[in-house]
Amino acid sequence: MDKKLVERIEEVVSSKNRSYLGGLEKGDVALLVIPPDQDKEILNGIVDALRDRGVEVDTVYENDIYEIPTEKLMLHTAVDGWKELIYFQDTMRDYLVSRGMVEEPDHNFATGGTLWKALGDYVRKHPKYNKIHVSTHAPGHIRKYLGENKHKFHGHWEYARRELFLSDLMVYPDELISLVDQKTFERVGEASEIRVTDPQGTYFSCPVSEEDAWYWKQTMPIGGPPEYYNPSHLYMLPIQSFRTMNRFEKFRNLVAQVPHCYGVISGTCGHYGYYPHIQVYFEDGFVTRVEGGGRMGDLLREIVERTKDVQFPYISRKGWMYMNGIALGTIPKGFRQSNIFSNTEYLPNAWERLASGVIHWDIGGEHFAQEFLDFCREHKYPEMHCWHVHTYFNTYEMRIRKTGEWVTLIDKGHLTALDDKEVHAVASKYGDPKELLKESWRPKIPGINYPGDYMRDFGRNPAAWVMQEVHNCLPETIGVPPNNGWQMSPK
């Protein structure tokens, strides 16, 4: 094993960074749920190091939990970004299939829900484990499916591949992430309005009432209970505070007040992958029309039409396709992985959303009241938001209620909290602040931060461009680049 790998393994199991393996202690009985493409050398090194510390460790492959043989697993590809609608939430998949909008997909895969449901059963059958590491995201959903064992969820398992494991992202100090999150979030209780723009075409505006602002501030204590706070996943729209509260029994009968937002969200990808440039228009919180987007756009237009007159229980107005959240990444060392076009992860493009300044927009209805869930299950409607748009060069501004001043939280993709003096002081405890706080990744997009024409060279077929970008094959000249031997995966 090379020296760098040995050093990183020691660093990971000795600290409380990222997935919190350093929080495992002598006497713990830990279950590591690993993906099928796990790097064996990394895994064996971590397991040996933990056992040397007195931790009892077992490992199990994700696909063994939901009982699909490794050789029969499908590979996901970010070429087919529209498939987020069938792989992100299984209730959306069932809705689309039941309405004849898509064919029944190959079942040699698991959505998050499929894995987490199976994990809940697995943990009940194996009660000896007191600490569980699983998945790379969605801690709230994992705890939901673990049920009475939710306290056993100790952290994610993010150490499958060397590209990620050896990156600066994996050992970014938790203290620094929490402080950046705090500095970004600290004035939301004073907000009367927010607006967001992005050069791919986004313009979004939303008023914030005093009551909404108060709840928004209260329900995401930075560094607080994990049910509320998800590091580098800041809730930048008040309705997300309702969603957080809604997970708890005493708040489940509250009616979801759809935000009175207006504007358009524009982009070319979500958590699964890429689709042609899409524009999603909002009036009073609901999607009124969708332009472009290829197959993704076609399906979304049909979903809007089929659900616009449906009154869901505990939702303030009719319809399902409304603005459900603005989630903000805050880690300056976040980046897009290079294996997104051949990957066993069911959301191959999800990692980039951790990068500081990157927003992923959550769209679609959601509630945890039993009447809402029963209604959706009876009529085969999706139970949760089921798709996203990523935007990278955002400017996010907040109007302060008392003074009327506009405060800029993101400036053309740059997270302004990274300039804070206290943040720099804390960063100096871990190394050179300039290096630690330097934002190391942004995608190269023609017509925005790279030579070329946005629609001609990128917007019509973003996956072709990104495939060349992740393989370092982009040209320095203006125009559509040569393929350089990289072939698109079949759809």
QUIBEL-V978735 format. One record per pair of residues at least 4 apart in sequence whose ideal C-beta (glycine too) atoms are under 8 Angstrom apart, sorted by the first residue. I is the first residue (numbers start at 1). J is the second residue. If there is no record, write none. Layout:
i:I j:J
i:I j:J
This chain:
i:1 j:5
i:1 j:6
i:1 j:41
i:1 j:45
i:2 j:6
i:3 j:7
i:4 j:8
i:4 j:166
i:5 j:9
i:5 j:41
i:5 j:42
i:5 j:45
i:5 j:162
i:5 j:166
i:6 j:10
i:6 j:45
i:7 j:11
i:8 j:12
i:8 j:165
i:8 j:166
i:8 j:170
i:8 j:171
i:9 j:13
i:9 j:42
i:9 j:45
i:9 j:46
i:9 j:49
i:10 j:14
i:10 j:49
i:11 j:15
i:11 j:17
i:11 j:171
i:12 j:17
i:12 j:18
i:12 j:19
i:12 j:21
i:12 j:22
i:12 j:46
i:12 j:159
i:12 j:165
i:12 j:170
i:12 j:171
i:13 j:21
i:13 j:22
i:13 j:24
i:13 j:46
i:13 j:49
i:13 j:50
i:13 j:53
i:14 j:22
i:15 j:22
i:15 j:171
i:16 j:20
i:16 j:22
i:16 j:23
i:16 j:174
i:17 j:22
i:17 j:170
i:17 j:171
i:17 j:172
i:17 j:173
i:17 j:174
i:18 j:155
i:18 j:156
i:18 j:158
i:18 j:169
i:18 j:170
i:18 j:171
i:18 j:172
i:18 j:174
i:19 j:133
i:19 j:155
i:19 j:156
i:19 j:157
i:19 j:158
i:19 j:159
i:20 j:154
i:20 j:155
i:21 j:46
i:21 j:50
i:21 j:133
i:21 j:155
i:23 j:154
i:23 j:155
i:24 j:28
i:24 j:30
i:24 j:50
i:24 j:53
i:24 j:55
i:24 j:131
i:24 j:154
i:25 j:53
i:25 j:54
i:25 j:55
i:26 j:53
i:26 j:54
i:26 j:55
i:27 j:54
i:27 j:55
i:28 j:55
i:28 j:56
i:28 j:130
i:28 j:131
i:29 j:55
i:29 j:56
i:29 j:58
i:29 j:128
i:29 j:129
i:29 j:130
i:29 j:131
i:30 j:50
i:30 j:55
i:30 j:56
i:30 j:57
i:30 j:58
i:30 j:129
i:30 j:130
i:30 j:131
i:30 j:132
i:30 j:133
i:30 j:154
i:31 j:58
i:31 j:59
i:31 j:60
i:31 j:123
i:31 j:126
i:31 j:129
i:31 j:131
i:31 j:132
i:31 j:133
i:31 j:134
i:32 j:43
i:32 j:46
i:32 j:47
i:32 j:57
i:32 j:58
i:32 j:59
i:32 j:60
i:32 j:133
i:32 j:134
i:32 j:157
i:33 j:59
i:33 j:60
i:33 j:61
i:33 j:62
i:33 j:65
i:33 j:119
i:33 j:132
i:33 j:133
i:33 j:134
i:33 j:135
i:33 j:157
i:34 j:38
i:34 j:43
i:34 j:59
i:34 j:60
i:34 j:61
i:34 j:62
i:34 j:157
i:34 j:160
i:35 j:61
i:35 j:62
i:35 j:157
i:35 j:160
i:35 j:344
i:35 j:345
i:36 j:61
i:36 j:62
i:36 j:63
i:36 j:70
i:36 j:73
i:36 j:344
i:37 j:160
i:37 j:161
i:37 j:343
i:37 j:344
i:38 j:42
i:38 j:43
i:38 j:61
i:38 j:160
i:39 j:43
i:39 j:159
i:39 j:160
i:39 j:161
i:39 j:162
i:39 j:165
i:40 j:44
i:41 j:45
i:42 j:46
i:42 j:159
i:42 j:160
i:42 j:162
i:42 j:165
i:43 j:47
i:43 j:59
i:43 j:159
i:44 j:48
i:45 j:49
i:46 j:50
i:46 j:159
i:47 j:51
i:47 j:57
i:47 j:59
i:48 j:52
i:49 j:53
i:50 j:55
i:50 j:57
i:51 j:55
i:51 j:56
i:51 j:57
i:58 j:129
i:60 j:64
i:60 j:65
i:60 j:122
i:61 j:65
i:61 j:70
i:62 j:66
i:62 j:110
i:62 j:115
i:62 j:134
i:63 j:67
i:63 j:68
i:63 j:69
i:63 j:70
i:63 j:73
i:63 j:110
i:65 j:115
i:65 j:118
i:65 j:119
i:65 j:122
i:66 j:110
i:66 j:114
i:66 j:115
i:66 j:118
i:67 j:118
i:68 j:72
i:68 j:73
i:68 j:108
i:68 j:109
i:68 j:110
i:69 j:73
i:72 j:108
i:73 j:108
i:73 j:109
i:73 j:344
i:74 j:106
i:74 j:108
i:74 j:109
i:75 j:342
i:75 j:343
i:75 j:344
i:76 j:83
i:76 j:87
i:76 j:109
i:76 j:272
i:76 j:273
i:76 j:343
i:76 j:344
i:76 j:345
i:76 j:346
i:76 j:347
i:76 j:348
i:77 j:273
i:77 j:340
i:77 j:341
i:77 j:342
i:77 j:343
i:77 j:348
i:77 j:489
i:78 j:269
i:78 j:272
i:78 j:273
i:78 j:274
i:78 j:340
i:78 j:341
i:78 j:343
i:78 j:348
i:78 j:349
i:78 j:463
i:78 j:466
i:79 j:273
i:79 j:274
i:79 j:341
i:79 j:463
i:79 j:467
i:79 j:488
i:79 j:489
i:79 j:491
i:80 j:272
i:80 j:273
i:80 j:489
i:80 j:491
i:81 j:268
i:81 j:269
i:81 j:270
i:81 j:272
i:81 j:273
i:81 j:274
i:81 j:275
i:81 j:296
i:81 j:349
i:81 j:463
i:82 j:272
i:82 j:275
i:82 j:293
i:82 j:294
i:82 j:295
i:82 j:296
i:82 j:299
i:83 j:87
i:83 j:105
i:83 j:272
i:83 j:273
i:84 j:88
i:84 j:270
i:84 j:271
i:84 j:272
i:84 j:273
i:84 j:296
i:84 j:347
i:84 j:386
i:84 j:387
i:84 j:388
i:85 j:92
i:85 j:93
i:85 j:96
i:85 j:102
i:85 j:296
i:85 j:299
i:85 j:386
i:85 j:387
i:86 j:92
i:86 j:93
i:86 j:96
i:86 j:102
i:86 j:105
i:87 j:93
i:87 j:105
i:87 j:109
i:87 j:111
i:87 j:272
i:87 j:346
i:87 j:347
i:88 j:92
i:88 j:111
i:88 j:112
i:88 j:271
i:88 j:272
i:88 j:346
i:88 j:347
i:88 j:386
i:88 j:387
i:88 j:388
i:89 j:93
i:89 j:111
i:89 j:112
i:89 j:113
i:89 j:382
i:89 j:383
i:89 j:384
i:89 j:385
i:89 j:386
i:90 j:94
i:90 j:111
i:90 j:113
i:90 j:114
i:91 j:95
i:91 j:113
i:91 j:376
i:91 j:380
i:91 j:381
i:91 j:382
i:91 j:383
i:91 j:384
i:91 j:386
i:92 j:96
i:92 j:364
i:92 j:382
i:92 j:386
i:92 j:387
i:93 j:97
i:93 j:102
i:93 j:105
i:93 j:111
i:94 j:98
i:94 j:380
i:95 j:99
i:95 j:380
i:95 j:381
i:95 j:382
i:96 j:101
i:96 j:102
i:96 j:299
i:97 j:101
i:97 j:102
i:97 j:103
i:97 j:104
i:97 j:105
i:98 j:380
i:99 j:306
i:99 j:380
i:101 j:299
i:101 j:302
i:101 j:303
i:102 j:299
i:105 j:109
i:109 j:346
i:110 j:114
i:110 j:115
i:110 j:118
i:110 j:346
i:111 j:115
i:111 j:346
i:112 j:116
i:112 j:135
i:112 j:137
i:112 j:138
i:112 j:141
i:112 j:346
i:112 j:347
i:113 j:117
i:113 j:141
i:113 j:145
i:114 j:118
i:115 j:119
i:115 j:134
i:115 j:135
i:116 j:120
i:116 j:134
i:116 j:135
i:116 j:141
i:116 j:142
i:116 j:144
i:116 j:145
i:116 j:146
i:117 j:121
i:117 j:145
i:118 j:122
i:119 j:123
i:119 j:132
i:119 j:134
i:119 j:142
i:119 j:145
i:119 j:146
i:120 j:124
i:120 j:145
i:120 j:146
i:120 j:147
i:120 j:149
i:121 j:125
i:122 j:126
i:123 j:127
i:123 j:129
i:123 j:132
i:123 j:146
i:123 j:149
i:123 j:152
i:124 j:149
i:129 j:152
i:130 j:152
i:131 j:152
i:131 j:154
i:132 j:146
i:132 j:152
i:132 j:153
i:132 j:154
i:133 j:154
i:133 j:155
i:133 j:156
i:133 j:157
i:134 j:142
i:134 j:153
i:134 j:156
i:134 j:157
i:135 j:142
i:135 j:156
i:135 j:157
i:136 j:156
i:136 j:157
i:136 j:158
i:136 j:345
i:136 j:350
i:136 j:351
i:137 j:156
i:137 j:347
i:137 j:350
i:138 j:142
i:139 j:143
i:139 j:153
i:139 j:156
i:139 j:226
i:139 j:230
i:140 j:144
i:140 j:227
i:140 j:230
i:140 j:244
i:140 j:247
i:141 j:145
i:142 j:146
i:142 j:150
i:142 j:153
i:143 j:150
i:143 j:153
i:143 j:226
i:143 j:227
i:144 j:150
i:144 j:247
i:146 j:150
i:146 j:152
i:146 j:153
i:149 j:153
i:158 j:164
i:158 j:165
i:158 j:170
i:159 j:164
i:159 j:165
i:159 j:170
i:160 j:164
i:160 j:165
i:161 j:165
i:161 j:337
i:161 j:339
i:162 j:166
i:163 j:167
i:163 j:337
i:163 j:338
i:163 j:339
i:164 j:169
i:164 j:170
i:164 j:337
i:164 j:351
i:165 j:170
i:166 j:170
i:167 j:333
i:167 j:335
i:168 j:172
i:168 j:333
i:168 j:440
i:169 j:331
i:169 j:333
i:169 j:334
i:169 j:335
i:169 j:354
i:172 j:176
i:172 j:177
i:172 j:331
i:172 j:333
i:172 j:436
i:173 j:177
i:173 j:429
i:173 j:430
i:173 j:436
i:174 j:178
i:174 j:231
i:175 j:179
i:175 j:426
i:175 j:429
i:176 j:180
i:176 j:423
i:176 j:426
i:176 j:427
i:176 j:430
i:176 j:436
i:177 j:181
i:177 j:231
i:177 j:232
i:177 j:330
i:177 j:331
i:178 j:182
i:178 j:222
i:178 j:223
i:178 j:231
i:179 j:183
i:179 j:422
i:179 j:423
i:179 j:426
i:180 j:184
i:180 j:330
i:180 j:331
i:180 j:356
i:180 j:415
i:180 j:417
i:180 j:418
i:180 j:423
i:181 j:185
i:181 j:222
i:181 j:229
i:181 j:231
i:181 j:232
i:181 j:234
i:181 j:330
i:182 j:186
i:182 j:222
i:182 j:223
i:183 j:417
i:183 j:420
i:183 j:422
i:183 j:423
i:184 j:234
i:184 j:328
i:184 j:330
i:184 j:409
i:184 j:415
i:184 j:417
i:185 j:220
i:185 j:222
i:185 j:234
i:187 j:191
i:187 j:398
i:187 j:400
i:187 j:407
i:188 j:213
i:188 j:216
i:188 j:217
i:188 j:236
i:188 j:238
i:188 j:398
i:189 j:213
i:189 j:214
i:189 j:216
i:189 j:217
i:189 j:218
i:190 j:213
i:190 j:400
i:190 j:401
i:190 j:402
i:191 j:208
i:191 j:213
i:191 j:216
i:191 j:398
i:191 j:399
i:191 j:400
i:191 j:401
i:192 j:207
i:192 j:208
i:192 j:213
i:192 j:399
i:192 j:400
i:192 j:401
i:193 j:205
i:193 j:206
i:193 j:207
i:193 j:208
i:193 j:398
i:193 j:399
i:194 j:204
i:194 j:205
i:194 j:206
i:194 j:208
i:194 j:236
i:194 j:237
i:194 j:396
i:194 j:397
i:194 j:398
i:194 j:399
i:195 j:203
i:195 j:204
i:195 j:205
i:195 j:206
i:195 j:396
i:195 j:397
i:195 j:399
i:196 j:202
i:196 j:203
i:196 j:204
i:196 j:326
i:196 j:359
i:196 j:391
i:196 j:394
i:196 j:395
i:196 j:396
i:196 j:397
i:197 j:202
i:197 j:203
i:197 j:204
i:197 j:394
i:197 j:395
i:198 j:202
i:198 j:266
i:198 j:267
i:198 j:359
i:198 j:391
i:198 j:392
i:198 j:393
i:198 j:394
i:198 j:395
i:199 j:393
i:199 j:448
i:200 j:266
i:200 j:267
i:200 j:268
i:200 j:277
i:200 j:391
i:200 j:392
i:200 j:393
i:200 j:445
i:200 j:448
i:200 j:454
i:201 j:264
i:201 j:266
i:201 j:267
i:201 j:277
i:201 j:279
i:202 j:263
i:202 j:264
i:202 j:265
i:202 j:266
i:202 j:267
i:202 j:391
i:202 j:394
i:203 j:263
i:203 j:264
i:204 j:261
i:204 j:262
i:204 j:263
i:204 j:264
i:204 j:265
i:204 j:282
i:205 j:261
i:205 j:262
i:205 j:263
i:206 j:237
i:206 j:259
i:206 j:260
i:206 j:261
i:206 j:262
i:206 j:323
i:207 j:260
i:208 j:212
i:208 j:213
i:208 j:216
i:208 j:238
i:209 j:213
i:210 j:214
i:210 j:401
i:211 j:215
i:212 j:216
i:212 j:238
i:212 j:241
i:212 j:257
i:213 j:217
i:213 j:238
i:213 j:401
i:214 j:218
i:215 j:219
i:215 j:238
i:215 j:241
i:215 j:242
i:215 j:245
i:216 j:220
i:216 j:235
i:216 j:238
i:216 j:240
i:216 j:241
i:218 j:241
i:219 j:228
i:219 j:241
i:219 j:242
i:219 j:244
i:219 j:245
i:220 j:224
i:220 j:228
i:220 j:229
i:220 j:234
i:220 j:235
i:220 j:240
i:220 j:241
i:220 j:244
i:221 j:225
i:221 j:228
i:221 j:229
i:222 j:229
i:223 j:229
i:224 j:228
i:224 j:229
i:225 j:229
i:226 j:230
i:227 j:244
i:227 j:247
i:227 j:248
i:228 j:244
i:231 j:330
i:232 j:329
i:232 j:330
i:232 j:331
i:232 j:334
i:232 j:354
i:233 j:327
i:233 j:328
i:233 j:329
i:233 j:353
i:233 j:354
i:234 j:327
i:234 j:328
i:234 j:330
i:235 j:240
i:235 j:241
i:235 j:244
i:235 j:325
i:235 j:326
i:235 j:327
i:236 j:240
i:236 j:325
i:236 j:326
i:236 j:327
i:236 j:328
i:236 j:359
i:236 j:396
i:236 j:409
i:237 j:259
i:237 j:261
i:237 j:323
i:237 j:325
i:237 j:326
i:238 j:242
i:238 j:259
i:239 j:243
i:239 j:256
i:239 j:257
i:239 j:258
i:239 j:259
i:239 j:323
i:239 j:324
i:239 j:325
i:240 j:244
i:240 j:324
i:240 j:325
i:240 j:326
i:240 j:327
i:240 j:362
i:241 j:245
i:242 j:246
i:242 j:254
i:242 j:256
i:242 j:257
i:243 j:247
i:243 j:256
i:243 j:324
i:243 j:325
i:243 j:366
i:245 j:251
i:245 j:254
i:246 j:251
i:246 j:252
i:246 j:254
i:246 j:256
i:246 j:366
i:246 j:367
i:246 j:368
i:246 j:369
i:247 j:251
i:247 j:368
i:248 j:252
i:252 j:367
i:252 j:368
i:252 j:369
i:252 j:370
i:253 j:314
i:253 j:369
i:254 j:314
i:255 j:314
i:255 j:315
i:255 j:316
i:256 j:314
i:256 j:315
i:256 j:316
i:256 j:365
i:256 j:366
i:256 j:367
i:257 j:316
i:258 j:284
i:258 j:285
i:258 j:286
i:258 j:315
i:258 j:316
i:258 j:317
i:258 j:322
i:258 j:323
i:259 j:285
i:259 j:322
i:259 j:323
i:260 j:284
i:260 j:285
i:261 j:282
i:261 j:284
i:261 j:285
i:261 j:323
i:262 j:282
i:262 j:283
i:262 j:284
i:263 j:281
i:263 j:282
i:264 j:279
i:264 j:280
i:264 j:281
i:264 j:282
i:265 j:279
i:265 j:280
i:265 j:282
i:265 j:361
i:265 j:363
i:265 j:389
i:265 j:391
i:266 j:277
i:266 j:278
i:266 j:279
i:266 j:280
i:266 j:389
i:266 j:391
i:267 j:277
i:267 j:278
i:267 j:389
i:267 j:390
i:267 j:391
i:268 j:274
i:268 j:275
i:268 j:276
i:268 j:277
i:268 j:278
i:268 j:458
i:268 j:459
i:268 j:462
i:269 j:273
i:269 j:274
i:269 j:275
i:269 j:349
i:269 j:389
i:269 j:390
i:269 j:462
i:269 j:466
i:270 j:275
i:270 j:349
i:270 j:360
i:270 j:387
i:270 j:388
i:270 j:389
i:270 j:390
i:271 j:347
i:271 j:349
i:271 j:350
i:271 j:353
i:271 j:360
i:271 j:388
i:271 j:390
i:272 j:346
i:272 j:347
i:272 j:348
i:272 j:349
i:272 j:350
i:273 j:340
i:273 j:348
i:273 j:349
i:273 j:463
i:274 j:349
i:274 j:462
i:274 j:463
i:274 j:466
i:275 j:293
i:275 j:294
i:275 j:295
i:275 j:296
i:275 j:297
i:275 j:462
i:276 j:292
i:276 j:293
i:276 j:294
i:276 j:297
i:276 j:459
i:276 j:460
i:276 j:461
i:276 j:462
i:277 j:292
i:277 j:293
i:277 j:455
i:277 j:459
i:277 j:460
i:277 j:462
i:278 j:290
i:278 j:291
i:278 j:292
i:278 j:293
i:278 j:296
i:278 j:297
i:278 j:300
i:278 j:389
i:279 j:290
i:279 j:291
i:279 j:292
i:279 j:293
i:280 j:287
i:280 j:290
i:280 j:300
i:280 j:363
i:280 j:389
i:281 j:287
i:281 j:288
i:281 j:289
i:281 j:290
i:281 j:291
i:282 j:286
i:282 j:287
i:282 j:288
i:282 j:322
i:282 j:323
i:283 j:288
i:285 j:317
i:285 j:322
i:285 j:323
i:286 j:308
i:286 j:317
i:286 j:319
i:286 j:321
i:286 j:322
i:286 j:323
i:287 j:300
i:287 j:304
i:287 j:321
i:287 j:322
i:287 j:363
i:288 j:304
i:289 j:301
i:289 j:304
i:290 j:297
i:290 j:300
i:290 j:301
i:290 j:304
i:291 j:297
i:292 j:297
i:293 j:297
i:293 j:298
i:293 j:300
i:294 j:298
i:295 j:299
i:296 j:300
i:296 j:387
i:297 j:301
i:298 j:302
i:299 j:303
i:300 j:304
i:300 j:321
i:300 j:387
i:301 j:305
i:302 j:306
i:303 j:307
i:303 j:320
i:303 j:321
i:304 j:308
i:304 j:321
i:307 j:319
i:307 j:320
i:307 j:321
i:307 j:381
i:308 j:318
i:308 j:319
i:308 j:321
i:309 j:318
i:309 j:319
i:310 j:318
i:310 j:319
i:310 j:320
i:310 j:381
i:311 j:315
i:311 j:318
i:312 j:318
i:312 j:319
i:312 j:320
i:312 j:365
i:312 j:367
i:312 j:372
i:312 j:375
i:312 j:376
i:312 j:381
i:313 j:367
i:313 j:369
i:313 j:371
i:313 j:372
i:313 j:375
i:314 j:367
i:314 j:369
i:314 j:371
i:314 j:372
i:315 j:319
i:315 j:365
i:315 j:367
i:315 j:372
i:319 j:365
i:320 j:364
i:320 j:365
i:320 j:381
i:320 j:382
i:321 j:363
i:321 j:364
i:321 j:365
i:322 j:363
i:322 j:364
i:322 j:365
i:323 j:361
i:323 j:362
i:323 j:363
i:324 j:362
i:324 j:363
i:324 j:364
i:324 j:365
i:324 j:366
i:324 j:385
i:325 j:361
i:325 j:362
i:325 j:385
i:326 j:359
i:326 j:361
i:326 j:362
i:327 j:353
i:327 j:359
i:327 j:360
i:327 j:361
i:327 j:362
i:328 j:357
i:328 j:358
i:328 j:359
i:328 j:396
i:328 j:410
i:329 j:334
i:329 j:353
i:329 j:354
i:329 j:355
i:329 j:356
i:329 j:357
i:329 j:358
i:329 j:359
i:329 j:360
i:330 j:354
i:330 j:356
i:330 j:415
i:330 j:417
i:331 j:354
i:331 j:355
i:331 j:356
i:332 j:355
i:332 j:356
i:332 j:415
i:332 j:418
i:332 j:436
i:332 j:437
i:332 j:438
i:332 j:439
i:332 j:440
i:333 j:355
i:333 j:440
i:333 j:441
i:334 j:351
i:334 j:352
i:334 j:353
i:334 j:354
i:334 j:355
i:334 j:356
i:334 j:358
i:334 j:441
i:335 j:351
i:335 j:352
i:335 j:355
i:335 j:440
i:335 j:441
i:336 j:340
i:336 j:349
i:336 j:351
i:336 j:352
i:336 j:441
i:336 j:443
i:336 j:470
i:337 j:343
i:337 j:348
i:337 j:351
i:337 j:352
i:337 j:470
i:338 j:470
i:338 j:471
i:339 j:343
i:339 j:348
i:340 j:348
i:340 j:349
i:340 j:466
i:340 j:470
i:341 j:348
i:341 j:463
i:341 j:467
i:341 j:470
i:341 j:489
i:342 j:489
i:343 j:348
i:345 j:350
i:349 j:390
i:352 j:358
i:352 j:390
i:352 j:441
i:352 j:443
i:353 j:358
i:353 j:360
i:353 j:390
i:354 j:358
i:355 j:439
i:355 j:441
i:355 j:442
i:356 j:415
i:356 j:418
i:356 j:439
i:357 j:392
i:357 j:393
i:357 j:394
i:357 j:410
i:357 j:413
i:357 j:414
i:357 j:415
i:357 j:439
i:358 j:390
i:358 j:391
i:358 j:392
i:358 j:394
i:358 j:413
i:359 j:390
i:359 j:391
i:359 j:394
i:359 j:396
i:359 j:410
i:360 j:388
i:360 j:389
i:360 j:390
i:360 j:391
i:361 j:388
i:361 j:389
i:361 j:390
i:361 j:391
i:362 j:385
i:362 j:388
i:363 j:385
i:363 j:387
i:363 j:388
i:363 j:389
i:364 j:382
i:364 j:384
i:364 j:385
i:364 j:386
i:364 j:387
i:365 j:381
i:365 j:382
i:365 j:384
i:365 j:385
i:366 j:383
i:366 j:384
i:366 j:385
i:367 j:372
i:367 j:373
i:368 j:372
i:368 j:373
i:369 j:373
i:370 j:374
i:371 j:375
i:372 j:376
i:372 j:383
i:373 j:377
i:373 j:383
i:374 j:378
i:375 j:379
i:375 j:381
i:376 j:380
i:376 j:381
i:376 j:382
i:376 j:383
i:377 j:383
i:382 j:386
i:392 j:413
i:392 j:442
i:392 j:443
i:392 j:445
i:393 j:412
i:393 j:413
i:393 j:442
i:393 j:448
i:393 j:449
i:394 j:410
i:394 j:412
i:394 j:413
i:395 j:408
i:395 j:410
i:395 j:411
i:395 j:412
i:396 j:408
i:396 j:409
i:396 j:410
i:397 j:406
i:397 j:407
i:397 j:408
i:397 j:409
i:398 j:406
i:398 j:407
i:398 j:409
i:399 j:404
i:399 j:405
i:399 j:406
i:399 j:407
i:400 j:404
i:400 j:405
i:400 j:406
i:400 j:407
i:408 j:416
i:409 j:415
i:409 j:416
i:409 j:417
i:410 j:414
i:410 j:415
i:410 j:416
i:411 j:416
i:413 j:439
i:413 j:442
i:414 j:418
i:414 j:439
i:415 j:439
i:416 j:420
i:417 j:423
i:418 j:423
i:418 j:437
i:418 j:439
i:419 j:423
i:419 j:424
i:420 j:424
i:421 j:425
i:422 j:426
i:423 j:427
i:423 j:437
i:424 j:428
i:424 j:433
i:424 j:437
i:425 j:433
i:426 j:430
i:427 j:431
i:427 j:433
i:427 j:436
i:427 j:437
i:428 j:432
i:428 j:433
i:430 j:436
i:431 j:435
i:431 j:436
i:432 j:436
i:433 j:437
i:434 j:438
i:442 j:449
i:443 j:466
i:443 j:469
i:444 j:449
i:444 j:450
i:444 j:469
i:444 j:474
i:445 j:449
i:445 j:450
i:445 j:454
i:445 j:458
i:446 j:450
i:446 j:451
i:446 j:452
i:446 j:453
i:446 j:454
i:446 j:456
i:446 j:457
i:446 j:458
i:446 j:465
i:447 j:452
i:447 j:453
i:447 j:454
i:447 j:455
i:447 j:457
i:447 j:458
i:448 j:454
i:450 j:474
i:451 j:476
i:451 j:477
i:451 j:478
i:452 j:456
i:452 j:457
i:452 j:458
i:452 j:478
i:452 j:479
i:452 j:480
i:453 j:457
i:453 j:478
i:454 j:458
i:454 j:459
i:455 j:459
i:455 j:460
i:456 j:460
i:456 j:480
i:457 j:465
i:457 j:479
i:457 j:480
i:457 j:481
i:458 j:462
i:458 j:465
i:461 j:465
i:462 j:466
i:463 j:467
i:463 j:488
i:464 j:468
i:464 j:483
i:464 j:488
i:465 j:469
i:465 j:474
i:465 j:481
i:466 j:470
i:467 j:471
i:467 j:486
i:467 j:488
i:468 j:473
i:468 j:474
i:468 j:481
i:468 j:483
i:468 j:484
i:468 j:486
i:469 j:473
i:469 j:474
i:471 j:484
i:471 j:486
i:473 j:481
i:473 j:484
i:473 j:486
i:474 j:481
i:475 j:479
i:475 j:481
i:475 j:482
i:483 j:487
